[in-house]
């Protein structure tokens, strides 16, 4: 399971109020991720486009490996 620090977790209300600063902190790499909480549940994670693209590529590679092992 992924762990989050207290400063990476914000409420949905705070995310709406501070959306611009959240994007800036991600873009400037001050924070790697921001987790948005709604009704005491983790609902979303904000990450950089660069990080997202790396994750997509990793999933693609893992799917290819998995598909080869199924044959």
C-alpha positions as CSV (number, residue, x, y, z in Angstrom):
1,X,0.0,0.0,0.0
2,X,1.2,3.5,-0.8
3,X,1.9,5.8,2.1
4,X,1.2,9.5,2.3
5,X,2.6,12.2,4.5
6,X,0.2,14.6,6.3
7,X,1.2,17.5,4.0
8,X,0.2,15.5,0.9
9,X,-3.4,15.0,2.1
10,X,-6.0,17.7,1.6
11,X,-9.7,17.8,1.6
12,X,-11.7,18.3,-1.6
13,X,-12.9,21.7,-0.2
14,X,-9.3,22.8,0.2
15,X,-8.4,21.5,-3.2
16,X,-11.1,23.7,-4.8
17,X,-10.0,26.7,-2.8
18,X,-6.2,26.2,-3.5
19,X,-6.2,24.5,-6.9
20,X,-3.7,26.9,-8.5
21,X,-1.2,26.5,-5.6
22,X,-1.6,22.7,-5.7
23,X,-0.7,22.7,-9.4
24,X,2.2,25.0,-8.8
25,X,3.6,22.7,-6.1
26,X,3.3,19.7,-8.3
27,X,4.8,21.5,-11.4
28,X,7.7,22.9,-9.3
29,X,8.3,19.4,-7.9
30,X,7.8,20.7,-4.3
31,X,5.5,17.8,-3.9
32,X,5.4,14.5,-5.7
33,X,1.7,13.9,-5.2
34,X,-1.4,15.4,-3.5
35,X,-4.1,13.1,-2.3
36,X,-7.7,14.5,-2.2
37,X,-10.0,13.3,0.5
38,X,-13.8,13.5,0.4
39,X,-16.0,12.2,3.1
40,X,-13.0,10.7,4.8
41,X,-12.1,8.6,1.8
42,X,-9.1,9.0,-0.5
43,X,-10.8,10.0,-3.8
44,X,-8.0,11.2,-6.2
45,X,-4.3,11.8,-6.5
46,X,-2.8,14.8,-8.4
47,X,0.5,14.0,-10.0
48,X,2.6,15.6,-12.7
49,X,2.1,14.7,-16.4
50,X,5.7,13.5,-16.4
51,X,5.0,11.1,-13.6
52,X,1.7,9.9,-15.1
53,X,3.4,9.2,-18.4
54,X,6.1,7.1,-16.7
55,X,3.4,5.2,-14.9
56,X,1.5,4.5,-18.1
57,X,4.7,3.2,-19.7
58,X,5.4,1.0,-16.8
59,X,1.9,-0.5,-16.9
60,X,2.3,-1.1,-20.7
61,X,5.6,-2.9,-20.1
62,X,4.1,-5.0,-17.3
63,X,1.0,-5.9,-19.4
64,X,3.3,-7.1,-22.2
65,X,5.3,-9.3,-19.8
66,X,2.1,-10.6,-18.3
67,X,0.6,-11.4,-21.7
68,X,3.7,-13.3,-22.7
69,X,3.6,-15.5,-19.6
70,X,-0.1,-16.4,-20.3
71,X,0.8,-18.0,-23.7
